[in-house]
Amino acid sequence: MNEHLKYRIALTLIPNIGDILAKRLVAYCGSVEAVFKEKKAALEKIPGIGTVYAKAVLGQDVFSRAEEEIKFIEKNAITPVFYLDPVYPKRLTHCEDSPVMLYMKGNADLNAEKIISIVGTREATDYGRELCEKLVAALAAFNPLIVSGLAYGIDVYAHKAAMENGLQTIGVFAHGLDKVYPGVHKAVAEKMIRQGGLLSDFTSNTKPDRENFPRRNRIVAGISDATIVVESKKDGGSLITADIANSYNRDVFAFPGRIGDLTSEGCNAIIKQNKAALIQSAEDVIYIMGWEQLKKKDALVQRKLFVELKPEEEILVNLLKEKNTVNVDEICHLAKMPMSKVSTLLLTLEFSGIVRSLPGKMYKLN
């Protein structure tokens, strides 16, 4: 039995200890194992824990359930991903409420260079389906990973279109990986495992209860560079995903619809409220995300020799060498430089072809 993994899963099973508190416990105690071995008095002093949560940590027998989950994981070739693992989605690390544990079945790259989430109504029209298929086909030239929730309507159309265009696609579940919901999409899910994957932060035997879907939506929004709403009613669940994406400072796009069409009321509303940028085609997404410019830079810009770097520039380059892809806020923190200074240096390095800017204020070496 993998003892290290057992502690990690057990951490997520403690009642009333959500992802934010769980990560805080690990940070203060030093490791996952130390959380369960810490004294009650010490736990109570951790901000946000107190007596009630300290009792929950030390008074719950969660290890037997964790051992059952490990058996399920091993039997079904599922990859557990802890939030401190190198393969954990880097985009999610910048979301405070990101999952402590993820479970994935498949071969998808959770840190693909470009990731787009496509969401929409379960009661999609022919217009919505056509928009979705044309959108994915046009984006295919840039090889993005397509993320959605494998629900009826726009979600499943996005997954199918991705696979038809040779793209990887991930379906994020609001339940464990022991089932596919809705069941009619089981064949699609099995194909996705070979061309992307299935992802969840729920353990097996978790039912697809209503309250689980907003929790699922935060992964859909946080793992991607941008969320695109194709069609949505005024109270559609995809609008929750759009709101979460906005809270994470991610780009949100929406296709407008005809006034009076129920399946377009949600899209029209978030465009009107400046919660989403209006798009009419994939070309609008490509332009706003700057993908075409990146392509041109790759073709035209040659990297300068590191010997030409100034000392402060070299600090940033070395950081990017170690971290691969880094958010600008993390760069400021690690380099111990103000945002104004870092922004100027990064811009200079970008013009020199040494650094590449990515959506979501992320940077990497060319």
KOLKEDREN-325369 format. One record per residue: residue in three letters; x, y, z of N, C-alpha, C in turn. Coordinates in pm, whole numbers, padded with zeros to 5 digits, always signed. Each point is the difference from the previous one (the first is absolute). Layout:
ALAXYZXYZXYZ
...
***
This chain:
MET+00084-00120+00000-00084+00120+00000+00088+00126+00000
ASN-00033+00094-00086+00073+00127-00010-00038+00090+00119
GLU+00084+00003+00102-00030+00075+00122-00009+00150-00026
HIS+00090+00048-00086+00003+00143-00030-00133+00041-00063
LEU-00047-00077-00097-00126+00029-00068-00117-00013+00097
LYS+00009-00096+00091-00108-00020+00097-00024+00125+00083
TYR+00107+00064+00045-00013+00122+00078-00060+00113-00085
ARG+00042+00007-00125-00051+00107-00088-00151-00013-00022
ILE-00044-00121-00028-00143-00022-00021-00077+00021+00129
ALA+00056-00048+00110-00066+00016+00131-00023+00147+00033
LEU+00094+00085-00038-00014+00143+00025-00127+00056-00064
THR-00035-00051-00118-00118+00051-00072-00130-00059+00056
LEU+00012-00100+00085-00119-00067+00053-00043+00051+00137
ILE+00078+00089+00059-00035+00053+00132-00125+00088-00013
PRO-00105-00028+00074-00124+00079-00010+00023+00148+00028
ASN-00059+00082-00085-00001+00147+00016+00136+00066-00022
ILE+00099-00077-00037+00130+00059-00033+00009+00007-00153
GLY-00025+00117-00053+00003+00018-00144+00141+00017-00053
ASP+00010+00035-00127+00132+00009-00065+00086+00112+00058
ILE-00062+00113+00033+00078+00113+00052+00060-00034+00137
LEU-00083-00053+00089+00050-00036+00134+00099-00115-00006
ALA-00024-00095-00091+00091-00115-00012+00140+00047-00039
LYS+00006+00090-00095+00131+00052-00043+00066+00083+00111
ARG-00083+00068+00076+00054+00078+00111+00058-00093+00107
LEU-00066-00110+00026+00049-00097+00097+00136-00055-00041
VAL+00013-00035-00127+00127-00053-00050+00111+00105+00011
ALA-00035+00125-00034+00100+00107+00004+00051+00023+00141
TYR-00088-00003+00098+00040+00026+00138+00067-00121+00065
CYS-00044-00119-00036+00055-00121+00063+00125-00051-00070
GLY+00018+00037-00125+00122-00037-00071-00015-00115-00097
SER-00098-00087+00020-00025-00112-00091-00139-00055+00028
VAL-00048-00084-00092-00132-00059+00019+00000-00093+00121
GLU+00104-00082+00013+00008-00093+00111+00001+00073+00134
ALA+00070+00116+00002+00012+00077+00124-00135+00055+00047
VAL-00091+00023-00094-00133+00051+00036-00069-00096+00095
PHE+00009-00130-00030-00068-00102+00080+00075-00034+00129
LYS+00127+00041+00007+00080-00031+00117+00019+00121+00092
GLU-00053+00114-00044+00014+00123+00080-00089-00006+00124
LYS+00041+00069+00103-00079+00004+00124-00118+00095-00018
LYS-00106-00029+00073-00124+00076-00010+00023+00148+00032
ALA+00077+00026+00101+00026+00139+00041+00067+00079-00111
ALA+00092-00066-00072+00071+00067-00109-00094+00025-00119
LEU-00086-00098-00028-00094+00014-00110-00097+00117+00025
GLU-00042+00014+00124-00096+00104+00035+00054+00141-00024
LYS+00131+00014+00000+00062+00132-00018+00015+00039-00147
ILE-00022-00096-00089+00011+00029-00143-00119+00087-00042
PRO+00024+00112-00068-00110+00090-00041-00111-00074-00075
GLY-00123+00018+00048-00114-00061-00067-00034-00140+00047
ILE+00083-00061+00083-00024-00138+00046-00080-00001+00130
GLY+00060+00039+00109-00073+00005+00126-00032-00138+00056
THR-00078-00003+00107-00029-00124+00073-00080-00101-00082
VAL-00107+00050-00065-00089-00090-00074+00072-00072-00113
TYR+00074+00075-00081+00070-00062-00112+00117-00086+00048
ALA+00064+00039+00108+00109-00080+00055-00051-00137+00042
LYS-00119-00003+00062-00061-00127+00038-00033-00084-00123
ALA-00045+00067-00106-00033-00071-00124+00123-00067-00059
VAL+00114+00069+00006+00125-00054-00056+00046-00123+00078
LEU-00006+00008+00132+00056-00106+00084-00102-00106+00040
GLY-00128+00032-00019-00102-00092+00051-00070-00082-00107
GLN+00047+00007-00123-00068-00073-00108+00086-00117-00049
ASP-00063-00113-00017+00070-00116-00056-00021-00002-00151
VAL+00086+00070-00071-00014+00013-00145+00097-00090-00077
PHE+00087-00068+00070+00104-00077-00068-00053-00127-00067
SER-00099-00065+00061-00055-00120-00063-00067+00035-00133
ARG-00069+00115-00002-00063+00043-00125+00107+00038-00102
ALA+00107+00061+00044+00110+00036-00089+00063-00125-00062
GLU+00014-00105+00080+00056-00127-00051-00090-00062-00105
GLU-00131+00010+00020-00094-00049-00101+00016+00075-00132
GLU+00020+00131+00012+00014+00082-00121+00129-00034-00074
ILE+00105-00030+00072+00127-00038-00065-00019-00129-00078
LYS-00073-00094+00055-00027-00125-00073-00077+00026-00128
PHE-00098+00090+00008-00078+00039-00118+00089+00066-00105
ILE+00088+00088+00046+00092+00071-00090+00091-00097-00073
GLU+00058-00093+00076+00093-00096-00060-00071-00095-00096
LYS-00120-00042+00034-00076-00093-00084-00042+00064-00132
ASN-00026+00131+00001-00057+00067-00117+00098+00093-00072
ALA+00128-00015+00029+00105+00078-00068-00026+00150+00007
ILE-00034+00048+00117-00027+00142+00022+00124+00066+00059
THR+00028+00120-00047+00116+00074+00047-00043+00102+00105
PRO+00045-00015+00125-00030+00102+00102+00101+00113-00012
VAL-00048+00123+00006+00087+00117-00013-00021+00091+00120
PHE+00103+00015+00082-00006+00084+00120+00041+00142-00037
TYR-00052+00098+00075+00022+00140-00039+00147+00044+00008
LEU+00084-00077+00066+00143+00032+00005+00082-00079-00102
ASP-00065-00085-00078+00070-00079-00102+00038+00088-00119
PRO+00114-00029-00064+00043+00079-00117-00100-00004-00116
VAL-00076-00110-00012-00094-00013-00112-00135+00063+00030
TYR-00019+00050+00120-00128+00065+00034-00019+00121-00092
PRO-00122+00026-00048-00023+00112-00092+00048+00134+00056
LYS+00099+00058-00066+00058+00125+00050-00103+00112+00005
ARG-00092+00001-00093-00101+00106-00001-00088-00008+00125
LEU-00025-00120+00046-00084-00018+00119+00070+00045+00128
THR+00132-00004+00000+00073+00037+00122-00022+00145+00036
HIS-00044+00081-00095-00024+00142+00026-00144+00026+00046
CYS-00076-00106+00018-00139+00011+00048-00003-00045+00146
GLU-00040+00086+00089+00007-00028+00144-00076-00128+00037
ASP-00115-00022-00063-00083-00115+00036+00021-00120-00091
SER+00114-00006-00065+00029-00113-00090+00006-00131+00080
PRO-00032-00112-00065-00006-00129+00071+00135-00045+00055
VAL-00004-00058+00119+00121-00059+00058+00041-00124-00079
MET-00099-00078-00040+00026-00122-00077-00083-00001-00127
LEU+00062-00048-00107-00070-00026-00125+00021-00146-00037
TYR-00099-00057-00066+00010-00137-00048-00022+00001-00151
MET+00094-00055-00075-00011+00004-00145+00016-00139-00062
LYS-00082-00023-00098+00013-00121-00080+00021+00043-00144
GLY+00113-00035-00057+00030+00041-00137+00144+00042-00016
ASN+00026+00071-00110+00139+00039-00031+00015+00149-00026
ALA-00096+00080+00043+00002+00143-00028+00112+00072+00075
ASP+00051+00105-00062+00100+00086+00063-00075+00111+00073
LEU-00003-00006+00132-00074+00098+00080+00066+00137-00002
ASN+00120+00009-00057+00071+00126-00014+00030+00030-00146
ALA-00093-00035-00086+00016+00028-00143+00020+00150-00021
GLU+00068+00036-00108+00033+00141-00023-00126+00085-00016
LYS-00103-00055-00064-00125+00073-00018-00116-00089+00046
ILE-00082+00052+00088-00116-00075+00049-00123+00090-00006
ILE-00104-00049-00064-00124+00075-00015-00116-00083+00055
SER-00085+00063+00082-00122-00065+00047-00118+00048-00082
ILE-00082-00093-00043-00119+00032-00078-00121-00054+00075
VAL-00093+00088+00034-00117-00040+00079-00126+00058-00062
GLY-00114-00050+00045-00126+00050-00053-00118-00081+00047
THR-00116+00032-00053-00123-00062+00042-00010-00148-00035
ARG-00072-00075+00082-00027-00140-00029-00102-00013-00113
GLU-00080+00104-00020-00104-00003-00103+00045+00080-00121
ALA+00112-00038-00055+00060+00074-00111-00085-00009-00127
THR+00000+00108-00074-00070+00004-00129+00096-00043-00111
ASP-00053-00017-00120+00086-00031-00115+00100+00113-00023
TYR-00045+00123+00026+00088+00118-00012+00118-00012+00096
GLY-00029-00039+00125+00106-00014+00099+00097-00110-00035
ARG-00054-00111-00046+00086-00112-00038+00093+00039-00115
GLU-00056+00070-00099+00081+00042-00114+00109+00098+00042
LEU-00036+00094+00088+00099+00095+00052+00114-00074+00069
CYS-00036-00096+00083+00097-00076+00078+00096-00077-00092
GLU-00055-00067-00099+00082-00080-00091+00092+00086-00084
LYS-00052+00113-00049+00083+00091-00079+00109+00063+00085
LEU-00034+00034+00123+00097+00059+00092+00118-00093+00022
VAL-00028-00124+00037+00106-00096+00030+00083-00030-00125
ALA-00065-00013-00114+00072-00029-00125+00099+00112-00033
ALA-00042+00125+00021+00087+00113-00031+00113+00016+00101
LEU-00025-00039+00125+00104+00011+00103+00103-00112-00011
ALA-00035-00106-00071+00084-00120-00006+00141+00028-00049
ALA+00016+00101-00086+00133+00032-00053+00098+00040+00109
PHE-00054+00043+00116+00085+00044+00111+00014-00107+00108
ASN-00060-00116-00024+00013-00118+00085-00033+00024+00148
PRO-00114+00061+00029-00035+00018+00141-00060-00128+00059
LEU+00014-00016+00131-00071-00105+00072-00140+00055+00029
ILE-00104-00078-00035-00137+00045+00018-00058-00064+00126
VAL-00054+00084+00089-00056-00046+00128-00149+00029+00006
SER-00077-00094+00052-00142+00023+00024-00047-00102+00104
GLY-00133-00010+00018-00053-00082+00109-00070-00126-00042
LEU+00006-00038-00127-00060-00123-00053-00151-00007+00026
ALA-00063+00115+00015-00146+00003+00020-00069-00006-00137
TYR-00131-00008+00002-00078+00008-00123+00027+00135-00068
GLY-00029+00008-00129+00006+00126-00071+00140+00045-00038
ILE+00029+00126+00028+00125+00062-00044+00123-00075+00050
ASP-00004-00048+00125+00116-00069+00057+00044-00118-00087
VAL-00092-00090-00026+00036-00120-00075+00032+00033-00145
TYR-00064+00104-00056+00033+00042-00136+00145+00049-00007
ALA+00043+00071+00105+00138+00050+00003+00100-00115+00007
HIS-00030-00100+00084+00089-00117+00010+00009-00074-00134
LYS-00114-00024-00060-00002-00073-00128+00073+00077-00109
ALA-00023+00131-00006+00066+00082-00102+00151-00001+00019
ALA+00044+00003+00127+00144-00003+00029+00062-00128-00055
MET-00063-00113+00030+00056-00128-00045-00004-00013-00152
GLU-00106+00051-00062-00009-00005-00145+00108+00082-00068
ASN+00049+00102+00071+00106+00086-00055+00139-00035+00053
GLY+00010-00118+00062+00131-00049+00045+00053+00068+00124
LEU-00087+00064+00078+00044+00069+00122-00024-00087+00123
GLN+00079+00025+00103-00027-00064+00129-00114+00074+00069
THR-00080-00072+00076-00111+00062+00071-00019-00066+00136
ILE-00036+00080+00099-00019-00049+00136-00144+00027+00044
GLY-00062-00102+00058-00132+00015+00060+00014+00005+00150
VAL-00049+00107+00063+00010+00016+00145-00131-00045+00063
PHE+00008-00094+00094-00118-00059+00061-00039+00066+00132
ALA-00130-00006+00031-00051+00046+00128-00027-00119+00091
HIS+00074-00108-00021-00013-00124+00076+00129-00078-00017
GLY+00007-00120+00056+00121-00080-00011+00017-00062-00139
LEU+00118-00054-00024+00030-00059-00131-00048-00144-00013
ASP-00082-00044+00094-00054-00135-00008-00125-00007-00087
LYS-00046+00117-00046-00119+00002-00084+00010+00112-00102
VAL-00086-00005-00101-00011+00108-00098-00142+00053+00008
TYR-00011+00131+00017-00133+00062+00007-00004+00119-00095
PRO-00099+00002-00091-00105-00100-00022+00055-00127-00065
GLY-00066-00112+00031+00047-00130-00047+00007-00016-00150
VAL-00083+00076-00074+00000-00012-00146+00130+00049-00062
HIS+00082+00069+00078+00126+00051-00052+00118-00091+00033
LYS-00029-00121+00043+00106-00093+00038+00094-00031-00116
ALA-00055-00019-00118+00084-00030-00117+00092+00118-00033
VAL-00054+00122+00012+00082+00119-00025+00111+00009+00105
ALA-00035-00027+00126+00098+00006+00109+00114-00099-00022
GLU-00033-00120-00046+00103-00102-00024+00096+00043-00111
LYS-00054+00066-00100+00086+00051-00107+00087+00115+00049
MET-00056+00082+00089+00076+00112+00055+00119-00046+00083
ILE-00013-00114+00065+00111-00053+00079+00121-00026-00088
ARG-00024-00036-00125+00109-00026-00095+00048+00127-00068
GLN-00080+00106+00007+00034+00126-00067-00023+00118+00093
GLY+00057-00009+00118-00019+00105+00100-00020-00063+00136
GLY-00118+00013+00056-00021-00063+00130-00126+00045+00071
LEU-00021-00062+00115-00110+00033+00090+00063+00046+00130
LEU-00057+00104+00059+00062+00063+00117-00105+00028+00106
SER+00038-00019+00126-00093+00030+00111+00079+00023+00128
ASP-00060+00076+00092+00061+00011+00133-00083-00076+00102
PHE-00096-00080-00049-00083-00082+00087+00050-00145+00004
THR-00011-00061+00116+00037-00142+00011-00111-00086-00058
SER+00028-00126-00019-00099-00093-00054-00121-00010+00092
ASN-00111-00044-00057-00127-00013+00073-00063+00133+00039
THR+00050+00109-00057-00063+00130+00021-00110+00019-00105
LYS-00119+00030+00045-00112+00017-00093+00005+00139-00066
PRO-00053+00011-00122-00003+00130-00068-00110+00090+00056
ASP+00012+00034+00127-00100+00084+00064+00010+00144-00049
ARG-00112+00071+00011-00010+00136-00053+00111+00093+00052
GLU+00031-00011+00128+00098+00091+00059+00143-00026-00049
ASN+00021-00113-00066+00135-00032-00047+00037+00072-00129
PHE-00099+00046-00074+00029+00057-00132+00073+00135+00005
PRO-00038+00092+00092+00080+00123+00011+00145-00029+00037
ARG+00019-00102+00084+00136-00039+00038+00076-00053-00122
ARG-00070-00076-00084+00060-00047-00126+00035+00118-00090
ASN-00090+00100-00003+00018+00113-00091+00126+00081+00031
ARG+00043+00001+00126+00119+00077+00034+00124-00061-00064
ILE-00001-00131-00021+00112-00065-00068-00003+00035-00148
VAL-00119-00007-00059-00015+00034-00142+00049+00142-00026
ALA-00034+00092+00089+00040+00140-00016+00147+00023+00031
GLY+00050-00066+00105+00135+00027+00047+00111-00067-00077
ILE-00031-00110-00067+00104-00077-00070+00031+00058-00137
SER-00084+00093-00047+00013+00050-00137+00046+00145-00006
ASP+00042+00041-00119+00038+00139-00024-00123+00086-00020
ALA-00104-00058-00058-00122+00074-00028-00119-00094-00001
THR-00117+00055+00033-00126-00076-00006-00089+00061-00106
ILE-00053-00084-00087-00089+00046-00107-00139-00056+00025
VAL-00099+00089+00011-00140-00040+00016-00065+00005-00138
VAL-00046-00113-00048-00057-00006-00135-00148+00036+00001
GLU-00078-00066+00082-00142+00032+00020-00032-00018+00147
SER-00087+00084+00054-00039-00016+00140-00132+00070+00027
LYS-00083-00065+00081-00121+00066+00049+00042+00100+00107
LYS-00095+00085+00041+00034+00107+00094+00041-00052+00137
ASP-00042-00123+00035+00040-00059+00127+00082-00127-00021
GLY+00067-00009-00113+00076-00119-00035+00122-00022+00088
GLY+00035-00127+00022+00117-00034+00081+00130+00049-00060
SER+00004+00018-00132+00123+00046-00065+00033+00143+00042
LEU-00101+00076+00042+00026+00136+00047+00074-00001+00133
ILE-00020-00107+00079+00077-00015+00124+00148-00017-00035
THR+00026-00083-00101+00138-00019-00044+00061+00130-00047
ALA-00079+00080-00074+00048+00129-00049+00032+00093+00117
ASP-00086+00002+00101+00023+00085+00118+00128-00042+00073
ILE+00019-00130+00014+00120-00050+00068+00124+00038-00080
ALA-00007-00015-00132+00114+00037-00087+00033+00148+00017
ASN-00102+00084+00008+00023+00143+00023+00068+00023+00134
SER-00041-00074+00103+00060+00016+00133+00146-00043+00001
TYR+00037-00087-00092+00139-00044-00013+00080+00088-00096
ASN-00062+00107-00049+00064+00090-00097+00037-00071-00130
ARG-00088-00092-00042+00018-00067-00128-00089+00067-00105
ASP+00036-00016-00126-00082+00055-00107-00129-00079-00013
VAL-00109+00071-00027-00131-00063-00023-00056+00055-00130
PHE-00046-00089-00086-00059+00038-00128-00141-00058-00010
ALA-00084+00064-00078-00135-00052-00022-00048+00036-00140
PHE-00071-00094-00060-00064+00026-00129-00135+00066+00025
PRO-00030+00109-00068-00131+00063+00017-00107-00079-00074
GLY-00124+00018+00041-00111-00066-00067-00112+00096-00030
ARG-00099-00046-00070-00113+00084-00036-00082+00036+00123
ILE-00044+00124+00009-00083+00045+00112-00128-00083+00004
GLY-00030-00053+00118-00119-00082+00016+00027-00148+00000
ASP+00117-00041-00048+00035-00143+00002+00042-00038+00143
LEU-00069-00096+00059+00026-00039+00138+00142-00048+00020
THR+00052-00074-00098+00134-00058+00016+00112+00102-00022
SER-00036+00123-00031+00101+00105-00018-00011+00109+00105
GLU-00102-00006+00085-00020+00105+00100+00119+00015+00094
GLY+00057-00113+00039+00114+00005+00091+00122+00063-00064
CYS+00030-00039-00123+00115+00057-00072-00018+00151-00021
ASN-00119+00038-00045-00027+00142-00022+00015+00080+00129
ALA-00042-00060+00111+00007+00069+00129+00143+00024+00045
ILE+00085-00102-00007+00138+00019+00049+00081+00090-00094
ILE-00038+00004-00128+00065+00095-00091-00042+00142+00038
LYS-00130+00018+00024-00054+00131+00037+00059+00050+00131
GLN+00025-00092+00093+00054+00035+00131+00152+00008+00002
ASN+00061-00010-00117+00147+00003-00013+00069-00112+00077
LYS-00069-00112+00014+00059-00117+00063+00059-00095-00104
ALA-00023+00029-00126+00055-00083-00108+00021+00086-00123
ALA+00106-00030-00074+00025+00070-00126-00085-00064-00110
LEU-00062+00083-00081-00081-00051-00111+00090-00055-00108
ILE-00027-00121-00043+00073-00059-00112-00098-00049-00106
GLN+00042+00004-00125-00083-00048-00110+00062-00120-00070
SER+00126-00026+00033+00069-00112-00063+00126-00034+00079
ALA+00064-00109-00038+00126-00039+00064+00109+00104-00023
GLU-00008+00070-00112+00100+00102-00031+00003+00108+00107
ASP-00117+00031+00059-00004+00099+00108+00076-00051+00122
VAL-00017-00128+00031+00072-00061+00113+00150+00002-00026
ILE+00037-00040-00119+00143-00006-00036+00064+00138+00011
TYR-00073+00102-00045+00052+00138+00003+00015+00049+00144
ILE-00107-00017+00080+00003+00052+00138+00103-00074+00085
MET+00014-00130-00021+00098-00078+00076+00143+00021-00047
GLY+00014+00064-00117+00134+00028-00052+00071-00120-00058
TRP-00076-00102-00038+00063-00123-00050+00070+00021-00134
GLU-00058+00082-00086+00061+00023-00132+00133+00070+00013
GLN+00006+00097+00093+00126+00071+00023+00107-00094+00054
LEU-00041-00092+00088+00095-00097+00054+00057-00087-00111
LYS-00086-00035-00093+00042-00083-00112+00103+00073-00085
LYS-00026+00129-00025+00092+00081-00079+00133+00018+00071
LYS-00008+00019+00134+00125+00014+00077+00085-00125-00010
ASP-00068-00116+00008+00073-00126-00009+00074-00011-00132
ALA-00059+00054-00104+00059-00012-00133+00108+00103-00026
LEU-00012+00120+00062+00087+00111-00037+00107+00037+00103
VAL-00030-00023+00127+00089+00048+00106+00103-00105+00037
GLN+00125+00039+00008+00106-00090+00046+00045+00043+00137
ARG+00027-00097+00082+00036+00028+00138+00143+00056+00009
LYS+00014+00104+00080+00133+00056+00022+00079-00087+00097
LEU+00132+00012-00006+00086-00077+00090-00015+00052+00142
PHE+00001-00092+00096-00017+00040+00140+00114+00090+00048
VAL+00115-00003-00067+00113+00082+00045-00032+00148-00016
GLU-00101+00035-00078-00035+00139-00021-00095+00053+00107
LEU-00046-00086+00088-00099+00039+00099+00061+00088+00109
LYS-00083+00094+00047+00037+00079+00116-00027-00084+00125
PRO+00063+00035+00112-00016-00082+00123-00146-00025+00039
GLU-00084+00104-00004-00140-00018+00040-00076-00086-00100
GLU+00034+00015-00129-00062-00085-00103+00039-00146+00020
GLU+00126-00020+00037+00048-00136+00021-00072-00068+00116
ILE-00035+00079+00103-00075-00055+00114-00134-00056-00047
LEU-00070+00077-00084-00130-00044-00050+00013-00121-00092
VAL+00101+00000-00085+00021-00112-00092+00030-00128+00078
ASN+00082+00011+00104+00032-00118+00082-00124-00053+00071
LEU-00087+00091+00044-00126-00042+00062-00087-00079-00098
LEU-00008+00051-00122-00081-00066-00102+00061-00133-00043
LYS+00131-00010+00008+00067-00128-00032-00039-00106+00102
GLU-00009+00040+00125-00033-00094+00108-00148-00036+00002
LYS-00086+00098-00027-00144-00018+00019-00076-00032-00128
ASN+00063+00016-00114-00064-00022-00132-00103+00108-00029
THR-00122-00012+00053-00103+00101-00020-00035+00062+00134
VAL+00006+00135+00009-00018+00067+00128-00093+00120-00015
ASN-00086+00019+00100-00087+00117+00005+00081+00122+00040
VAL-00037+00118-00052+00077+00122+00026+00005+00033+00150
ASP-00107-00032+00074+00000+00026+00144+00105-00085+00071
GLU+00012-00125-00044+00100-00089+00060+00141+00045-00035
ILE+00016+00052-00123+00132+00051-00041+00041+00115+00092
CYS-00094+00092+00026+00029+00114+00089+00040-00049+00139
HIS-00073-00100+00049+00028-00053+00134+00137-00066+00006
LEU+00030-00085-00098+00126-00074+00002+00120+00089-00029
ALA-00019+00098-00088+00111+00089-00037+00018+00114+00100
LYS-00103+00015+00089+00003+00109+00100+00013+00136-00069
MET-00079+00018-00106-00004+00126-00075-00143+00048-00010
PRO-00021+00131-00008-00135+00054-00015-00058-00033-00138
MET-00133+00003-00009-00068-00033-00125+00045+00090-00115
SER+00016+00129+00027+00040+00094-00106+00134-00038-00060
LYS+00094-00041+00086+00134-00038-00046-00006-00129-00080
VAL-00073-00100+00054-00010-00129-00067-00068+00013-00136
SER-00105+00081-00006-00072+00018-00127+00090+00059-00107
THR+00082+00097+00039+00093+00063-00096+00104-00101-00048
LEU+00055-00076+00093+00102-00099-00036-00058-00108-00092
LEU-00120-00047+00035-00063-00105-00081-00030+00049-00140
LEU-00042+00126-00012-00029+00057-00131+00126+00007-00085
THR+00110+00040+00063+00129+00007-00071+00042-00139-00046
LEU-00012-00098+00088+00037-00138-00033-00090-00057-00109
GLU-00128+00043+00002-00092-00048-00103+00036+00057-00137
PHE+00035+00128-00003+00041+00062-00126+00128-00063-00054
SER+00083-00049+00091+00125-00064-00040-00020-00145-00044
GLY-00123-00049+00017-00028-00138-00041+00042-00104+00100
ILE+00034+00043+00122+00046-00093+00103-00117-00054+00081
VAL-00098+00084+00023-00115-00036+00083-00128+00008-00083
ARG-00093-00086+00031-00130-00001-00068-00110+00025+00103
SER-00091+00093-00030-00114+00023+00089-00115-00089-00042
LEU-00069-00056+00099-00112-00091-00023-00125+00059+00064
PRO-00119-00049-00038-00123+00046+00063+00003-00025+00151
GLY-00073+00083+00074-00005-00017+00144+00121+00056+00072
LYS+00071+00095-00064+00119+00064+00058+00111-00102+00031
MET+00010-00101-00086+00102-00102+00016+00116+00029-00096
TYR+00120-00041+00039+00117+00019-00084+00085-00127-00003
LYS+00070-00018-00112+00092-00114-00013+00111+00039-00095
LEU+00108-00077+00004+00110+00025-00095-00039-00047-00139
ASN+00049+00073-00100-00025-00042-00137+00075-00129-00032
***
